[in-house]
Amino acid sequence: MSFLSELGEFMLARKKYWLMPIVLMMALLGGLLVLTKGSAIAPFVYTLF
């Protein structure tokens, strides 16, 4: 969890606010893939990529 706090401090200190949407989208898509890994929805999610 220290990685996330360091990333947040870096973005605030260096004013790299444009990184926030990229990090959030990567986290959301990663969570979607993890949650649908063994379900019946998985084939439909993988067609999005």
Residue pairs with C-beta under 8 A, 6 or more apart in sequence:
7 23
10 16
11 17
11 19
11 20
32 45
33 45
36 42
36 45
